[in-house]
Amino acid sequence: MALLGLALSAGCKGKPAVPAEAAPPPVQAQPTEGPSWALTPPMLDGYLRYQRTLLTQAGKLPPPVWDGGLKNFEEPTVEQKADLEERTRLEAGLSPDDVLKIEAIVSAVASRRLTYRMMKLDEQLPELPAPDPEDPTKGVELAKALESHGKLRKAMVDLLEERQTFGTRNIDLLLEREDELLKNWGLMLEVPELSKTRR
């Protein structure tokens, strides 16, 4: 038996190893529709209060009448700024993550509105020439340019890219308060043109 075992062992050593069956590839997670985080009207109201409070503290908005309304602005210290920002955020019922996400949407919309204005997409475009039987190619390039212009204008006005990134519901809700949000955002960044970018 011992000799038989040795013979079998020697025979096995001479044969190539059989490769193990390849493991199946890992299952890829399927993308979900839209972001899991959702903006709500109370969150948006709270964020607007948060914006106004910080702008008042920075001297970019006058204090409310009930707060005196006439006292001179004094530059707050770093500690005062941090304390007020934290207190205002808590009173607005917002988490730090909520503030970051709302500001990301506001920033994206504001950037798109400014880009629209800089590209002057509202300017009158040339009209296509009448068809010319002798020159069927006349106006073809202009037609292509006008078509591209129309697609770009629609994408920027309707915020198609932003809807894909942040979700249509979040964008639609934010647009209900767009004027005030962008005006405040413009004051924060000292870009007054934002108050005129409503489409």
C-alpha positions as CSV (number, residue, x, y, z in Angstrom):
1,M,0.0,0.0,0.0
2,A,2.8,2.4,0.8
3,L,4.4,1.7,-2.6
4,L,1.1,2.2,-4.3
5,G,0.7,5.6,-2.5
6,L,4.2,6.7,-3.6
7,A,3.5,5.7,-7.2
8,L,0.2,7.7,-7.2
9,S,2.0,10.6,-5.7
10,A,4.7,10.6,-8.3
11,G,2.1,10.3,-11.1
12,C,0.2,13.3,-9.8
13,K,3.4,15.4,-9.7
14,G,3.9,14.9,-13.4
15,K,0.5,16.2,-14.4
16,P,-0.2,19.9,-14.9
17,A,-2.6,21.4,-12.4
18,V,-6.1,21.9,-13.5
19,P,-7.0,25.6,-13.3
20,A,-9.8,26.4,-10.9
21,E,-13.0,27.7,-12.5
22,A,-12.9,31.5,-12.8
23,A,-15.0,33.4,-10.3
24,P,-17.9,35.3,-11.7
25,P,-17.3,39.1,-12.0
26,P,-18.8,41.2,-9.2
27,V,-22.3,42.5,-9.7
28,Q,-22.2,46.2,-10.6
29,A,-24.6,48.4,-8.6
30,Q,-27.3,49.8,-10.9
31,P,-27.6,53.7,-10.9
32,T,-30.6,55.0,-9.2
33,E,-32.9,57.7,-10.7
34,G,-32.0,61.0,-9.4
35,P,-30.3,61.9,-6.1
36,S,-31.4,60.3,-2.8
37,W,-31.4,63.7,-1.1
38,A,-34.6,65.7,-1.6
39,L,-35.1,69.4,-1.2
40,T,-38.3,70.4,0.6
41,P,-40.2,73.7,0.9
42,P,-39.4,74.1,4.7
43,M,-35.7,73.5,3.9
44,L,-35.8,76.1,1.2
45,D,-37.5,78.6,3.5
46,G,-34.9,77.9,6.2
47,Y,-32.1,78.3,3.8
48,L,-33.4,81.7,2.7
49,R,-33.5,82.8,6.3
50,Y,-30.0,81.5,6.7
51,Q,-28.9,83.5,3.6
52,R,-30.5,86.7,4.8
53,T,-29.1,86.4,8.3
54,L,-25.5,86.0,7.1
55,L,-25.9,88.8,4.6
56,T,-27.2,91.1,7.3
57,Q,-24.2,90.1,9.5
58,A,-21.9,90.9,6.7
59,G,-23.4,94.3,6.2
60,K,-24.8,93.5,2.7
61,L,-28.4,93.7,3.8
62,P,-29.9,96.2,6.2
63,P,-31.0,94.8,9.6
64,P,-34.8,94.3,10.0
65,V,-36.9,97.1,11.5
66,W,-37.6,95.1,14.6
67,D,-33.8,95.0,15.2
68,G,-33.4,98.7,15.2
69,G,-32.7,99.1,11.5
70,L,-30.5,102.1,12.0
71,K,-27.5,100.9,13.9
72,N,-24.1,101.1,12.2
73,F,-22.6,98.0,10.8
74,E,-19.6,96.6,12.7
75,E,-17.4,93.9,11.2
76,P,-18.0,90.7,13.3
77,T,-15.1,88.7,14.5
78,V,-14.3,85.2,13.1
79,E,-15.8,83.7,16.3
80,Q,-18.9,85.7,15.9
81,K,-19.3,84.7,12.3
82,A,-18.9,81.1,13.1
83,D,-21.3,81.3,16.1
84,L,-24.0,83.1,14.1
85,E,-23.7,80.7,11.1
86,E,-24.1,77.7,13.4
87,R,-27.0,79.2,15.3
88,T,-28.8,80.3,12.2
89,R,-28.4,76.9,10.5
90,L,-29.8,75.2,13.6
91,E,-32.7,77.6,13.8
92,A,-33.4,77.0,10.1
93,G,-33.6,73.2,10.8
94,L,-30.7,72.5,8.3
95,S,-27.8,70.1,8.7
96,P,-24.4,71.0,7.4
97,D,-25.0,68.6,4.6
98,D,-28.3,70.2,3.7
99,V,-26.5,73.6,3.4
100,L,-23.8,72.2,1.2
101,K,-26.3,70.5,-1.1
102,I,-28.6,73.5,-1.4
103,E,-25.6,75.8,-2.1
104,A,-24.4,73.4,-4.8
105,I,-27.7,73.6,-6.6
106,V,-27.9,77.4,-6.2
107,S,-24.3,77.8,-7.4
108,A,-25.0,75.6,-10.5
109,V,-28.2,77.5,-11.4
110,A,-26.5,80.9,-10.9
111,S,-23.5,79.8,-13.1
112,R,-25.8,78.7,-15.8
113,R,-27.9,81.9,-15.8
114,L,-24.7,84.0,-16.0
115,T,-23.3,81.9,-18.8
116,Y,-26.6,82.4,-20.7
117,R,-26.3,86.1,-20.4
118,M,-22.7,86.2,-21.4
119,M,-23.4,84.2,-24.5
120,K,-26.2,86.6,-25.4
121,L,-28.5,83.7,-26.4
122,D,-31.5,86.1,-26.4
123,E,-30.2,88.2,-29.3
124,Q,-32.1,88.2,-32.6
125,L,-30.7,85.6,-35.0
126,P,-30.6,85.9,-38.8
127,E,-33.4,84.4,-40.7
128,L,-32.9,81.5,-43.2
129,P,-32.8,82.6,-46.8
130,A,-35.6,81.5,-49.2
131,P,-34.9,78.2,-51.0
132,D,-32.9,78.7,-54.2
133,P,-33.6,76.0,-56.8
134,E,-30.3,76.8,-58.5
135,D,-28.3,76.4,-55.3
136,P,-29.8,73.8,-53.0
137,T,-26.9,74.2,-50.5
138,K,-27.8,77.8,-49.9
139,G,-28.5,78.3,-46.2
140,V,-27.6,74.8,-45.1
141,E,-24.8,75.8,-42.9
142,L,-26.9,78.6,-41.4
143,A,-29.7,76.1,-40.7
144,K,-27.3,73.8,-38.9
145,A,-26.0,76.7,-36.8
146,L,-29.5,77.8,-35.9
147,E,-30.5,74.3,-34.9
148,S,-27.4,74.0,-32.7
149,H,-28.2,77.4,-31.2
150,G,-31.8,76.4,-30.4
151,K,-30.7,73.2,-28.7
152,L,-28.1,75.0,-26.6
153,R,-30.6,77.7,-25.6
154,K,-33.2,75.1,-24.6
155,A,-30.6,73.2,-22.5
156,M,-29.6,76.3,-20.7
157,V,-33.0,77.8,-20.2
158,D,-34.5,74.5,-19.0
159,L,-31.4,73.6,-17.0
160,L,-31.3,70.1,-18.5
161,E,-27.8,69.3,-17.2
162,E,-28.6,70.5,-13.7
163,R,-31.8,68.4,-13.7
164,Q,-29.7,65.3,-14.5
165,T,-27.2,66.1,-11.7
166,F,-29.6,67.3,-8.9
167,G,-32.9,65.9,-9.9
168,T,-35.9,67.5,-11.6
169,R,-37.9,67.9,-8.4
170,N,-35.1,69.7,-6.6
171,I,-34.6,72.1,-9.5
172,D,-38.3,72.8,-9.9
173,L,-38.7,73.6,-6.2
174,L,-35.6,75.8,-6.2
175,L,-36.8,77.7,-9.3
176,E,-40.0,78.7,-7.3
177,R,-37.7,81.0,-5.2
178,E,-35.0,81.6,-7.9
179,D,-35.2,85.4,-7.9
180,E,-34.6,85.8,-4.1
181,L,-32.0,83.0,-4.0
182,L,-29.9,84.3,-6.9
183,K,-30.1,87.9,-5.6
184,N,-28.8,86.8,-2.2
185,W,-26.2,84.6,-3.9
186,G,-25.1,87.6,-6.0
187,L,-24.8,89.7,-2.9
188,M,-22.7,87.1,-1.2
189,L,-20.3,86.8,-4.2
190,E,-20.7,90.5,-5.1
191,V,-22.1,89.7,-8.5
192,P,-25.1,92.1,-8.9
193,E,-25.9,90.7,-12.4
194,L,-27.4,87.6,-10.8
195,S,-30.5,89.6,-9.8
196,K,-31.3,90.1,-13.5
197,T,-30.8,86.5,-14.7
198,R,-34.3,85.1,-14.3
199,R,-35.4,83.3,-17.4
